[in-house]
């Protein structure tokens, strides 16, 4: 029942937000709704092992689809990330002003409901429904509250995601007709016996849909522009949470449905992922806009997670699933800092900033910690996942690991360069009057830093949650 509550709270809360008239009411209501979802998730975790909590009800019986939800360890990790991220997003962007704020916050909460539904759905058609529910509000959020180029960028985003969704829907419908009981249920779809040739073409239908969402090279071109033009609160959702939809879908649907296809095309997918890691890292080094730098950095990190999933070995799978959570926390922290800088100075240009450490010591310390976690410094949360992923990639293919490992050096280069140019050196006319962030704003970053260090030193709880999922995936290939 808690799985259903997790979806209903932001769904009903989001619909209710549209009827609120004052901006302060919409902000307060959205924060309360997100905290209520967090409370439900914490209760679920504290009440025992959340794995394998299920809910099922009649839905579209004529189509063989039920409203079936499953919370296993992997979905619990991603649901926890979602319900932690949303309160932090609302708190750290509290000072931001939006026209028609009730619509903005209503759409944000509907996106939250869609995300949680994607991570919990145990029915193919229901999964597709929530996949679209998460995407459609984001389209309106970007197109109405985005930057100057928002219309062209949003149209590109829509085309990419629409084509991907259509491919996935075609695949689900074809599989539906192969099930003996004409059902979209996860177990019925898993049980379909497919030839190697059938798995091959179906694999690409689903992979392209998921690769667009992650995104993986060369399906990534919508991402930097969309991140740059979207309101920072929306960018936080896209970067910390929505990219995990594609990664999650690979583990939940792609590999179990098409094991032979996943094995056959693993070298191609890993090759594309590793190429994307290097390509995105090189582009990140050339960026002067903080948003675009973080966008390309995120592509590189996602590439490593994608490659690790297709190695199909225990170390890489564990590392990737831990990194689902760690990357979400770290990139959220990076976006919070960008939001605070842009709000105070009206710019995201690295070349126009400098010397902030002299004026905003609190912001500088917190940013350095988050940035170093983003490059997987030992004792931070990202180190655990990246070490395991590279270990698994090395076992799969030494050359893939060696080439992908160059991204570690490149990420250190562009991250340290960003820290040096933005926070150190001399102040300029713009930054000379800088003031430190408020304690209210520091609170959100302190929560993120706490997760960075706690999971960096003690990652066992996440290991325990994802262990069953890793065992299940590996069991398919025995």
C-alpha positions as CSV (number, residue, x, y, z in Angstrom):
1,X,0.0,0.0,0.0
2,X,2.9,2.4,0.7
3,X,3.9,2.0,-3.0
4,X,0.5,3.3,-4.0
5,X,0.7,6.2,-1.5
6,X,4.0,7.3,-2.9
7,X,2.4,7.9,-6.2
8,X,-0.9,9.3,-5.0
9,X,0.5,11.9,-2.7
10,X,2.3,14.0,-5.5
11,X,-0.4,13.1,-8.0
12,X,-3.2,14.5,-5.9
13,X,-1.0,17.2,-4.5
14,X,0.0,18.3,-8.0
15,X,-3.6,18.5,-9.2
16,X,-4.6,20.5,-6.0
17,X,-1.7,23.0,-6.6
18,X,-3.4,24.2,-9.8
19,X,-6.2,25.7,-7.7
20,X,-4.0,27.7,-5.4
21,X,-3.9,31.4,-6.2
22,X,-1.0,32.8,-4.2
23,X,2.6,32.0,-5.0
24,X,3.6,31.5,-1.3
25,X,0.7,29.0,-1.0
26,X,1.8,27.0,-4.0
27,X,5.4,26.9,-2.7
28,X,4.4,25.9,0.8
29,X,1.9,23.3,-0.5
30,X,4.5,21.7,-2.8
31,X,7.1,21.5,-0.1
32,X,4.5,19.9,2.3
33,X,3.5,17.4,-0.3
34,X,7.1,16.4,-1.1
35,X,7.9,16.1,2.6
36,X,4.8,13.8,3.0
37,X,6.1,11.5,0.3
38,X,9.5,11.5,2.0
39,X,7.8,10.5,5.3
40,X,6.0,7.6,3.6
41,X,9.3,6.4,2.1
42,X,11.2,6.7,5.4
43,X,8.4,4.7,7.1
44,X,8.7,2.1,4.4
45,X,12.4,1.7,4.9
46,X,12.2,1.7,8.7
47,X,9.3,-0.8,8.8
48,X,11.6,-3.6,7.5
49,X,13.1,-4.6,4.2
50,X,11.1,-2.7,1.5
51,X,12.0,-5.2,-1.2
52,X,9.2,-7.0,-2.9
53,X,6.3,-4.8,-1.6
54,X,3.5,-5.2,-4.1
55,X,0.2,-3.6,-4.9
56,X,-2.2,-4.7,-7.6
57,X,-5.7,-3.6,-8.7
58,X,-7.9,-3.9,-11.7
59,X,-7.2,-1.3,-14.4
60,X,-7.6,-2.0,-18.1
61,X,-8.9,-5.6,-18.0
62,X,-9.9,-5.5,-21.7
63,X,-6.3,-4.9,-22.6
64,X,-4.8,-7.3,-20.1
65,X,-3.2,-4.6,-18.1
66,X,-3.5,-4.1,-14.3
67,X,-2.4,-1.4,-11.9
68,X,0.5,-3.5,-10.6
69,X,3.3,-1.9,-8.5
70,X,6.5,-3.6,-7.2
71,X,9.0,-2.1,-4.9
72,X,12.2,-4.1,-5.0
73,X,15.6,-2.9,-3.7
74,X,16.5,-1.1,-6.9
75,X,13.2,0.8,-7.1
76,X,13.4,1.6,-3.4
77,X,16.8,3.3,-4.0
78,X,15.4,5.4,-6.8
79,X,12.2,6.2,-5.0
80,X,14.3,7.4,-2.0
81,X,16.4,9.5,-4.3
82,X,13.3,11.1,-5.7
83,X,11.6,11.9,-2.4
84,X,14.8,13.3,-1.0
85,X,15.6,15.4,-4.1
86,X,12.2,17.2,-4.4
87,X,12.2,18.9,-0.9
88,X,15.8,20.0,-1.5
89,X,14.8,21.4,-4.9
90,X,11.9,23.3,-3.5
91,X,13.9,24.7,-0.5
92,X,17.0,25.8,-2.5
93,X,14.9,27.5,-5.2
94,X,12.5,29.1,-2.7
95,X,13.5,32.6,-3.7
96,X,12.9,31.9,-7.4
97,X,9.9,33.7,-8.9
98,X,7.6,32.1,-11.5
99,X,4.6,33.5,-13.4
100,X,1.5,31.3,-12.8
101,X,3.4,29.7,-10.0
102,X,0.5,27.4,-9.2
103,X,0.8,25.8,-12.6
104,X,4.6,25.5,-12.3
105,X,4.5,23.7,-8.9
106,X,1.5,21.6,-10.0
107,X,3.5,20.3,-13.0
108,X,6.6,19.7,-10.9
109,X,4.5,17.5,-8.6
110,X,2.9,15.6,-11.5
111,X,6.4,14.9,-12.8
112,X,7.3,13.5,-9.4
113,X,4.3,11.2,-9.5
114,X,5.3,10.0,-13.0
115,X,8.9,9.4,-11.9
116,X,7.8,7.3,-8.9
117,X,5.3,5.4,-11.1
118,X,8.1,4.5,-13.5
119,X,10.2,3.1,-10.7
120,X,7.3,1.1,-9.3
121,X,5.4,-0.1,-12.3
122,X,5.2,-3.9,-12.7
123,X,3.1,-3.8,-15.9
124,X,4.3,-2.9,-19.3
125,X,1.4,-0.6,-20.3
126,X,1.4,1.0,-16.8
127,X,5.1,1.6,-17.2
128,X,4.5,3.4,-20.5
129,X,1.7,5.5,-18.9
130,X,4.0,6.7,-16.1
131,X,6.9,7.2,-18.6
132,X,4.7,9.7,-20.5
133,X,3.3,11.2,-17.3
134,X,6.8,12.1,-16.2
135,X,7.7,13.6,-19.6
136,X,4.7,15.6,-20.6
137,X,4.8,18.0,-17.6
138,X,8.5,18.6,-18.2
139,X,7.7,19.7,-21.8
140,X,5.3,22.4,-20.5
141,X,7.7,23.4,-17.7
142,X,10.5,24.0,-20.2
143,X,8.4,25.6,-22.9
144,X,6.7,28.1,-20.6
145,X,9.3,29.0,-18.0
146,X,12.6,28.3,-20.0
147,X,15.1,30.7,-21.5
148,X,15.0,32.7,-24.7
149,X,15.6,29.6,-27.0
150,X,13.1,27.5,-25.1
151,X,10.7,26.9,-28.0
152,X,13.2,25.4,-30.4
153,X,15.0,23.5,-27.6
154,X,11.8,22.1,-26.2
155,X,10.6,21.0,-29.7
156,X,13.8,19.1,-30.1
157,X,13.4,17.5,-26.7
158,X,9.8,16.6,-27.6
159,X,10.8,15.0,-30.9
160,X,13.5,12.9,-29.4
161,X,11.4,11.6,-26.4
162,X,8.3,11.1,-28.6
163,X,10.2,8.9,-31.1
164,X,11.7,6.9,-28.2
165,X,8.4,6.5,-26.5
166,X,6.8,5.3,-29.7
167,X,9.5,2.7,-30.3
168,X,9.0,1.4,-26.8
169,X,5.2,1.2,-27.2
170,X,5.5,-0.7,-30.4
171,X,7.8,-3.2,-28.7
172,X,5.5,-3.6,-25.7
173,X,2.5,-4.2,-28.0
174,X,4.3,-6.8,-30.1
175,X,5.4,-8.6,-26.9
176,X,1.8,-8.4,-25.6
177,X,0.6,-10.5,-28.5
178,X,3.2,-13.1,-27.8
179,X,2.1,-13.7,-24.2
180,X,-0.1,-16.8,-23.7
181,X,-2.5,-14.9,-21.5
182,X,-2.7,-11.7,-23.5
183,X,-1.2,-9.6,-20.7
184,X,1.1,-6.7,-20.1
185,X,2.1,-8.0,-16.7
186,X,5.8,-8.0,-16.1
187,X,5.9,-11.7,-15.3
188,X,3.9,-12.6,-18.5
189,X,6.3,-10.5,-20.6
190,X,9.3,-12.0,-18.9
191,X,8.0,-15.5,-19.7
192,X,7.7,-14.9,-23.5
193,X,10.1,-17.2,-25.4
194,X,11.9,-15.3,-28.2
195,X,14.3,-16.4,-30.8
196,X,17.7,-14.7,-31.0
197,X,16.6,-12.9,-34.2
198,X,13.5,-11.6,-32.5
199,X,15.4,-10.4,-29.5
200,X,17.9,-8.6,-31.8
201,X,15.4,-6.2,-33.3
202,X,13.3,-5.8,-30.2
203,X,16.4,-5.0,-28.2
204,X,17.1,-2.0,-30.4
205,X,13.5,-0.7,-30.2
206,X,13.7,-0.6,-26.4
207,X,17.4,0.4,-26.2
208,X,17.0,3.5,-28.4
209,X,14.0,4.6,-26.2
210,X,16.0,4.2,-23.0
211,X,19.3,5.6,-24.5
212,X,17.5,8.8,-25.5
213,X,16.3,9.3,-22.0
214,X,19.7,8.5,-20.3
215,X,21.1,10.0,-22.7
216,X,23.9,7.9,-24.3
217,X,26.0,9.0,-27.2
218,X,24.9,9.6,-30.0
219,X,21.4,10.1,-28.7
220,X,22.5,12.9,-26.3
221,X,22.2,16.0,-28.4
222,X,18.9,17.2,-26.9
223,X,20.4,17.3,-23.4
224,X,22.9,20.2,-23.1
225,X,20.5,22.7,-24.7
226,X,17.5,21.5,-22.7
227,X,19.5,21.8,-19.4
228,X,20.7,25.2,-20.4
229,X,17.3,26.6,-21.3
230,X,15.2,25.0,-18.6
231,X,14.5,26.7,-15.2
232,X,17.1,25.4,-12.8
233,X,14.5,23.6,-10.7
234,X,13.5,21.7,-13.8
235,X,17.1,21.0,-14.8
236,X,17.6,19.5,-11.3
237,X,14.8,17.1,-11.9
238,X,16.0,16.2,-15.4
239,X,19.6,15.7,-14.4
240,X,19.3,14.1,-11.0
241,X,16.2,12.0,-11.5
242,X,14.8,11.7,-15.1
243,X,18.0,10.3,-16.6
244,X,17.7,7.4,-14.1
245,X,14.5,6.4,-15.9
246,X,16.5,5.1,-18.8
247,X,19.1,3.3,-16.6
248,X,16.4,1.8,-14.4
249,X,14.5,0.6,-17.5
250,X,17.6,-1.2,-18.8
251,X,17.6,-3.3,-15.6
252,X,13.9,-3.7,-15.2
253,X,12.9,-4.4,-18.8
254,X,15.6,-4.5,-21.4
255,X,18.0,-7.1,-19.9
256,X,15.3,-9.5,-18.5
257,X,13.2,-9.4,-21.7
258,X,16.1,-9.7,-24.1
259,X,19.0,-11.4,-22.4
260,X,20.4,-12.8,-25.7
261,X,20.2,-9.4,-27.3
262,X,21.8,-7.7,-24.3
263,X,24.7,-10.2,-24.5
264,X,25.1,-10.0,-28.3
265,X,25.1,-6.2,-28.5
266,X,27.0,-5.5,-25.2
267,X,30.2,-4.6,-27.0
268,X,28.4,-2.1,-29.2
269,X,26.5,-0.5,-26.3
270,X,29.6,-0.3,-24.1
271,X,31.6,1.1,-27.0
272,X,29.1,3.9,-27.5
273,X,28.9,4.6,-23.8
274,X,32.7,4.8,-23.4
275,X,33.0,7.0,-26.5
276,X,30.4,9.3,-25.0
277,X,32.4,9.5,-21.8
278,X,35.4,10.8,-23.5
279,X,33.5,13.0,-26.0
280,X,31.4,14.6,-23.3
281,X,34.4,15.1,-21.0
282,X,36.4,16.9,-23.8
283,X,33.4,19.2,-24.5
284,X,32.9,19.9,-20.8
285,X,36.5,21.2,-20.7
286,X,35.6,23.8,-23.3
287,X,32.5,25.2,-21.6
288,X,32.2,28.7,-20.2
289,X,28.6,28.2,-19.1
290,X,28.2,26.4,-15.7
291,X,25.0,24.7,-16.8
292,X,26.5,23.3,-20.0
293,X,29.6,22.1,-18.1
294,X,27.5,20.1,-15.7
295,X,25.4,18.8,-18.5
296,X,28.3,17.4,-20.4
297,X,29.8,16.1,-17.1
298,X,26.5,14.3,-16.5
299,X,26.6,12.6,-19.9
300,X,30.1,11.2,-19.0
301,X,28.9,9.8,-15.7
302,X,25.8,8.3,-17.3
303,X,28.0,6.7,-20.0
304,X,29.9,4.9,-17.3
305,X,26.8,3.6,-15.7
306,X,25.4,2.5,-19.0
307,X,28.6,0.6,-19.9
308,X,28.7,-1.0,-16.5
309,X,25.1,-2.4,-16.8
310,X,26.0,-4.2,-20.0
311,X,29.2,-5.9,-18.6
312,X,26.7,-8.2,-16.9
313,X,29.1,-8.9,-14.0
314,X,28.4,-8.5,-10.3
315,X,30.9,-5.7,-9.5
316,X,29.8,-3.4,-12.3
317,X,26.1,-4.0,-11.7
318,X,26.4,-3.2,-7.9
319,X,28.5,-0.1,-8.7
320,X,26.0,1.2,-11.2
321,X,23.0,0.8,-8.9
322,X,24.8,2.5,-6.1
323,X,25.8,5.2,-8.5
324,X,22.2,5.7,-9.4
325,X,21.7,7.3,-6.0
326,X,25.2,8.9,-5.6
327,X,25.1,10.6,-9.0
328,X,21.7,12.0,-8.3
329,X,22.8,13.4,-5.0
330,X,26.0,14.9,-6.3
331,X,24.6,16.5,-9.5
332,X,21.7,17.9,-7.5
333,X,24.3,19.6,-5.3
334,X,26.1,21.0,-8.4
335,X,22.8,22.4,-9.7
336,X,22.0,24.0,-6.3
337,X,25.3,25.9,-6.4
338,X,24.6,27.1,-10.0
339,X,21.1,28.3,-8.9
340,X,22.6,30.2,-6.0
341,X,25.3,31.8,-8.1
342,X,23.0,32.8,-11.0
343,X,20.4,34.2,-8.6
344,X,23.0,36.5,-6.9
345,X,25.1,37.6,-9.9
346,X,22.7,37.1,-12.9
347,X,25.2,35.1,-14.8
348,X,26.5,31.5,-15.2
349,X,29.6,32.4,-17.2
350,X,32.8,31.1,-15.6
351,X,34.8,33.9,-17.2
352,X,32.6,36.6,-15.5
353,X,33.1,35.1,-12.0
354,X,36.0,34.8,-9.6
355,X,37.2,35.2,-6.0
356,X,33.9,34.1,-4.5
357,X,35.8,32.2,-1.7
358,X,36.8,35.6,-0.3
359,X,33.2,36.7,0.1
360,X,31.1,33.5,0.3
361,X,33.1,31.1,2.4
362,X,30.1,28.8,3.3
363,X,29.1,28.4,-0.4
364,X,32.7,27.9,-1.4
365,X,33.4,25.1,1.1
366,X,30.1,23.3,0.3
367,X,30.7,23.6,-3.5
368,X,34.3,22.2,-3.2
369,X,33.0,19.2,-1.3
370,X,30.2,18.5,-3.9
371,X,32.6,19.1,-6.8
372,X,35.2,16.7,-5.5
373,X,32.5,14.1,-4.8
374,X,31.5,14.5,-8.5
375,X,35.1,13.4,-9.5
376,X,34.8,10.4,-7.2
377,X,37.4,11.5,-4.5
378,X,38.0,8.6,-2.0
379,X,35.7,8.8,1.1
380,X,33.0,10.4,-1.0
381,X,29.9,8.5,-2.2
382,X,30.8,8.4,-5.9
383,X,34.2,6.7,-5.2
384,X,32.4,3.5,-4.1
385,X,30.3,3.2,-7.2
386,X,33.0,4.3,-9.7
387,X,35.6,1.9,-8.2
388,X,33.2,-1.0,-8.6
389,X,32.1,0.0,-12.1
390,X,35.7,0.4,-13.4
391,X,36.6,-2.9,-11.7
392,X,33.7,-4.6,-13.6
393,X,34.6,-2.9,-16.8
394,X,38.2,-4.0,-16.5
395,X,37.1,-7.6,-16.0
396,X,34.9,-7.3,-19.1
397,X,37.5,-5.7,-21.4
398,X,40.8,-4.0,-20.4
399,X,40.7,-1.6,-23.4
400,X,37.3,-0.3,-22.6
401,X,38.4,0.3,-19.0
402,X,41.6,2.0,-20.0
403,X,39.9,4.3,-22.5
404,X,37.0,5.0,-20.1
405,X,39.5,5.7,-17.3
406,X,40.7,8.7,-19.2
407,X,37.4,10.4,-18.3
408,X,38.6,10.4,-14.6
409,X,41.5,12.6,-15.5
410,X,39.4,14.8,-17.8
411,X,36.7,15.3,-15.1
412,X,39.4,16.3,-12.6
413,X,40.7,18.9,-15.1
414,X,37.4,20.6,-15.9
415,X,36.1,20.4,-12.3
416,X,39.3,21.9,-10.7
417,X,39.4,24.5,-13.4
418,X,35.8,25.5,-12.6
419,X,36.6,25.6,-8.9
420,X,39.7,27.7,-9.4
421,X,38.1,30.2,-11.8
422,X,34.8,30.7,-10.0
423,X,35.9,30.6,-6.3
424,X,39.6,31.5,-6.2
425,X,41.8,34.2,-7.7
426,X,40.8,37.9,-7.5
427,X,37.3,39.3,-7.3
428,X,36.0,41.5,-10.1
429,X,33.5,44.3,-10.3
430,X,30.6,41.8,-10.3
431,X,31.8,39.5,-7.5
432,X,33.3,42.2,-5.2
433,X,29.9,42.7,-3.6
434,X,29.1,39.0,-3.2
435,X,27.5,37.9,0.0
436,X,27.4,34.4,1.5
437,X,24.3,32.3,1.2
438,X,21.7,32.2,4.0
439,X,21.4,29.4,6.5
440,X,18.2,28.3,4.8
441,X,20.1,27.8,1.6
442,X,23.0,26.2,3.3
443,X,20.7,23.6,4.9
444,X,19.9,22.0,1.5
445,X,23.6,21.8,0.6
446,X,24.5,20.4,4.1
447,X,22.0,17.6,3.6
448,X,23.6,16.7,0.3
449,X,27.1,16.9,1.9
450,X,26.0,14.6,4.7
451,X,24.9,12.0,2.1
452,X,28.2,12.3,0.3
453,X,30.2,11.5,3.4
454,X,27.9,8.9,5.0
455,X,27.6,6.8,1.9
456,X,31.3,7.3,1.1
457,X,32.2,5.7,4.4
458,X,29.2,3.4,5.0
459,X,27.6,2.3,1.7
460,X,26.3,-1.0,3.1
461,X,22.6,0.0,3.3
462,X,22.5,0.6,-0.4
463,X,24.4,-2.6,-1.1
464,X,21.8,-4.5,0.9
465,X,18.9,-3.0,-1.0
466,X,20.3,-3.7,-4.5
467,X,21.8,-7.1,-3.8
468,X,18.6,-9.0,-4.7
469,X,18.2,-7.2,-8.0
470,X,21.9,-7.9,-9.0
471,X,21.4,-11.6,-8.1
472,X,18.3,-11.8,-10.2
473,X,19.9,-10.2,-13.3
474,X,23.0,-12.4,-13.1
475,X,20.7,-15.5,-12.6
476,X,19.3,-14.9,-16.1
477,X,22.6,-15.7,-17.7
478,X,23.4,-18.8,-15.7
